[in-house]
Amino acid sequence: MASFEDLSFSFQDFAGKARLFPLPNLVLFPHVMQPLHVFEPRYRELLEDALAGDRLIAMALLAPGWQPQYDGRPPLRPVACLGRITTCHRLDDGTFNVLLLGLSRVQLLEELEPARSFREARVEICDDCYPLQEAAELAVLQRRLRQAFLKILPMLPEAQEQLDQILGSDVPLGILTDVIGYMLDIDVDAKEALLAECNVHRRTELLLDHLSAAAADRQPGKTGTAAFPPQFSAN
């Protein structure tokens, strides 16, 4: 997990064009750090291009039915997460281990004609929205979310200090939902729905439903959360 001091990023110079790294089973959220193992030639080229430029990559989710077209340009879900490469190690076999920091939701507006082996698109930054008419509910939602997450929080000694920092501080509700949504062990469709919801109050309610279901279904040996810190995800 990245420290919150490291999460600031200026989009003033962002031109609205993003390299696309689509996967079928990974949803990146803003404010979290994702390890990636990059081995496909097209994504190695994407990585080289990003490292030589703005270090930005949009992690996208493949739409259902992607399997027959995986090596081509199968359809994508409309919302992705723009991330910045923070660390990159080239391995002896030419593959890479990367740490990618999620920055912001982006709406995919138009995929560009292929100029390289990887895909690119025009995108629009999607900011969190806090409904003014529901401002009084903010503290209540924040408290409910913390309490619900604590009920299913597994024993993770290697991450306990970071989790204590998150749950015991004044982290904005939008960030809290993204961190918990990333950690929660739910299917990719549910994670994509959380990513696509910019209304923080509605996103919190969706997350509370998932946390309630996880608490009700919890059995011995099940944690209700994904492995943390996360393992390297392969492309």
C-alpha positions, 0 to 999 in steps of 0.5 A, a space after each residue: 500500500 502506498 503512503 497517502 503522502 505519495 498519492 498526489 498527482 497533477 493531471 494538468 499536463 495529462 493529454 487524455 491519451 492512455 496506453 491500455 493494459 487490459 487483463 481478464 481478472 484484475 481490477 486496479 483501484 486508485 490509491 493502491 499499489 499493484 505488483 505486475 509481472 509483464 511478459 507478453 511482447 506487446 506489454 513489454 513494448 507498452 512498458 518500455 514506451 511508458 518508461 520513456 514517457 509519462 510512466 502512465 498505464 491504464 489498467 482495463 478489464 476485458 469484457 465478457 467473451 474476450 477469450 477467442 480474441 485475446 491476442 487481438 483487440 477484444 472489447 473492454 469495460 468502459 471504466 479503467 484505472 490510470 496508474 503510474 509506474 513507481 518501480 520497474 525491474 527488468 529480469 534476465 529473461 527480458 520480462 519485468 516486475 513492476 509496481 503500479 500505483 493507481 491514480 484515478 478512474 478514467 472513462 474510455 472514450 475512444 480507442 485509437 487506431 493501432 500504431 504499436 503492438 499495444 492498445 491506446 485510447 482517449 480517456 477522461 478523468 473521473 473524479 469522486 463525487 460527494 453529493 451535497 444533499 447527503 453531506 450529513 451522512 458522510 460521517 455515518 457512512 465512514 463509521 459504518 464502513 470501518 465497522 463492517 470491514 473490521 468484522 471480516 478483517 483477517 489476521 495479516 501481521 505483515 500488513 497490520 501496521 498499514 491497515 491500522 493507519 488506514 482504519 485509524 486515520 481521517 482518510 477520505 471516504 472515497 480513498 477508504 472505499 477504494 482500498 477496501 474494495 481492492 482488498 475484498 475477495 469478490 469477483 471481478 464484475 463486482 470490483 468493476 462495478 465499484 470502480 465504475 461508481 464515482 458517487 462515493 456514497 453509492 460506492 460505499 453502500 455497494 461495498 457495505 452490501 459486499 461486506 455484509 455478505 462476506 461476514 454472513 458467508 464467512 467460514 473457518 479458513 476463509 478470510 473474506 479478503 484477498 491476499 495482502 500484500 498482493 502477489 505479482 499479477 501476470 499479464 
